[in-house]
């Protein structure tokens, strides 16, 4: 006599859904951080004169990069 068992994955909730949500969250956070670093590098590559021309002071570049990436 053969014994056959089947394993069913949970349709809603469960470990797989939690892991998928975790990886999605981590990917979103990484993408936002990459955007923050990109904007910050771009602003830091500008001269003080260029920043002044567009109304940005050197000490506010981090705040602006954070706002661009995180909407804070």
N, C-alpha and C positions, 0 to 999 in steps of 0.2 A: 504494500500500500504506500502510495506516494503522499508526502506531506508538502503542501504548497502554501506559502505565506506571502502576503502582499503588504507592502508598507505604503501608506498613503501620506503624502505631504500635506500639511495643514493648508487649507485654502485661504484662510484669513488669520492674521496674527501669526504667532509662532516664531520660532527661531530664525527661519529663513527670511521672513519678512523683516524681523528686527535687524538681521545682518544686512539686508538690502538697504534698509533705511539708514543704517550706520554708514555704509559705503557711499550712499548718495550724499549724506550730510558732509562726510569728509571730502568728497570731490567738490562740492559746492564751496566749502571753506577754503580749499586749496586754490580754486579758481579765483575767489575773491582776493586771497593773499597775493597771488600772481599779478592780478590787476593792480593792487595797491603798490607792489614793488615796481611795476611798469610805469605807473603814473609818477611815482616818487622819483624814479631814475630820470624820467623825461624832464620833470621840473628842475631837478638838481643839475641837469646838464645845461640848463639855461643860465645866461649871465645875469647879474643883478640888474643890469640895464633892461634886458629883455623881460624879466619878471616885472620890473617897475612899469614897463610899457603896457602890460596887460593887467596892472593893478594888484600884483601879488608881491608880498614881502617874502624874503628868504625864510624867515622863521615860521611862516604859515604853510610851507609846502607839505609837511607831514599831515597837517589837518585837512588840507585839500585832497591829498591822495587818499586819506581815510574816508572822506566824504564821497569821493568818486567810487571807491571800491565797495564800501559798506553802507553807504547812504546815511551815515551817522551825522 
